[in-house]
Amino acid sequence: MAKAKSVFFCAECGYESAKWLGKCPSCGSWNSFVEEKVQKKGSAPAAVSARGHKPMPIKEVKQGEESRLQLPDAELNRVLGGGLVPGSLVLIGGEPGIGKSTLMLQVALDANVGKVLYVSGEESESQIADRARRLGASGENCYLFGQSDPEAILAAAKEMKPAFVVIDSVQTLQASWIDSAPGTVSQIRDSAALLMRFAKESGIPVFLIGHITKEGAIAGPKVLEHMVDTVAIFEGDQQHQFRLLRCTKNRFGSTFELGIYHMEGSGLKPVANPSSLLLGLRNESLSGTAAAAIVEGIRPLIIEVQALVSSAVYGTPQRSSTGYDVRRLHMLLAVLEKRCGFKLASKDVFINLAGGLSVKDPSIDLAVVASVLSSSEDLSLSANTCFAGEVGLSGEIRPVMRTEQRLSEAAKLGFTRLFISSHSPTLPEAPAGLEVLRVSRVRDLLAAMFG
């Protein structure tokens, strides 16, 4: 029997060293080496036989004719880029208890593309079946397999030939040829590599469910995210009703897509029209609220921006933001003070995006400025007005993309006025009942809002 030895692995890239190193020579990260007791029992098995042994010219390679698998979840199809690509390896990450297993179990139960293999190393078959009954789905084509050995999982998948496989979770896999605990760098790296070879050579897509650390990164080596084709993070506050599925890497589609779910007692329900829910009940008599017309991927959304400006209680004013980049908030406040003469240096400023969303679209700048001005002057804005524009350092309002989609979404929700940049290119005719107001600078916005 081989003697176990101590090996140090880089948690970022999986680099192996016989001793601890302060800096990884492969990826350059500092203090990333972790010690593991490793005992190699044998070599990793081959997933399936190789399809070819010679390089071939690219013009002779036949173009793949497989169409994407359409899953029963429209939001997941959107995030994946229009469906599940055959042979792809998809990583779904998220905090404990956020709903990752529930989401993938619903997809497996409702899928009508053939047999689905759902593998769990965390729960037994009876526990998963009880949870499936609570979700209210029949799941006639869903097969449960309580196993954590990658070799046994691949043997079952080869025999069954399912439409896709779900592994819950990648941190529970334990390869028999590596004598280390589940969740270690070597176990995750080698098990994921074996599953990746199986997916590519058999054409069967594989979903990997993964936990994230308290810093928000996928638990395990960073090389795991490099190996997979798609990384989607399931996020959201457990105290809020919405869950967001955000794509951070996608070799077969856009990385800006966003799926929105509503958590209910019977499971996760896709939200077809999130704008109407995210706006909520807006009170026109209250100051400090403004509606922003944003675009996440190809999906237009209207969300509510809330601002509170008050006198600083302590010597240093507070700047706090929920769902919006606080550094960008500092920049906008400096622009308002320098270009518009608003004395905000001694004020506390708080920004919140209703619904628990986190937005990176710069077109939300104009709504943030409008809400801050409204709260500072204690003047309410019309509930039928929304904003779409990026604010520059000189106080100019810059144009944003996909303006036509923003117009359509605003008109659909009953808005009558939309502020955009005057530098925007020629727009199509605005929908009936919607007035488009063009402004070039923040000063113009102030005059148009309050006169």
LINTAGI-V938451 format. One line per field, one symbol per residue. psi: psi as a letter, one per 30 degrees, with the letter a starting at -180 (. if undefined). burial: I if it has 9 or more other C-alpha atoms within 8 Angstrom, else O. Layout:
# LINTAGI-V938451
psi = ???
burial = ???
This chain:
# LINTAGI-V938451
psi = kkkklkkkkkfefgkklflkkekkfefgkkhgkkkkjkjjfalklkelkkflgklkkfffkkkkgklkkjlfjeeeeeefgglkkkgljkkjlllkgfgeeeeeeeeeefkhgakkjjkkgflleeeeeeeeeffgkehfgkkkjjkfjeeeeeeeeeeeilelkkjjlfffkjkfgkillkfleeeeeeeeeeeeeeeeffgjkkkkkklllffglkkakffeffelekjkkjllkfflfkkkjkkfkjfgakgglkkklkklfgakkkjeifeeefeajkjffklgkkkkjlkjcgkkkjlkkkkjklkkelekkkjkkjfkjfeeeeeeeeeeeeffgkjgfgkkkkkkjkfgljkfkfffeeeeeeeeeeeefhkllkfgklkjkkklfggljllllheeeeeeeeeeggkfkkklkfgklkllkklkfkkjkkkfleeeeeeeef.
burial = OOOIOIIIIIIIIIIOIOOIOOIIOOOOOOOIIIIIIIIIIOOOOOIOOOOOOOOOOOOOOOOOOOOIIIIOOOIIIIIIIIIIIIIIIIIIIIIOOIIIOIIIIIIIIIIOOOIIIIIIIOOIIOOIOOOIIOIOIOOOIIOIIIIIIIOIIIOOIOOOOIIIIIIIIIIIIIIOIIIIOIIIIIIIIIIIIIIIIIIIIOIIIIIIIIIIIOOOOIIIIIIIIOIIIIIIIIIIIOOIIIIIIIIIIIOIOIIIIIIIIIIOOOIIOIIOOIIIOIIOOOOIOOIIIIIIIIIIIOOIIIIIIIIIIOOIOOOOIIIOIIIIIIOOIIIIIOIIIOIIOOOOOIIIIIIIIIOIIOOOOOIIIIIIIIIIIIIIOOIIIOIOIIIIIIIOOOIIIIIIOOOOOIIIIIIOOOIIIIIIIIOIOOOOOIOOOIOIOOIIIIIIIIOOOOO
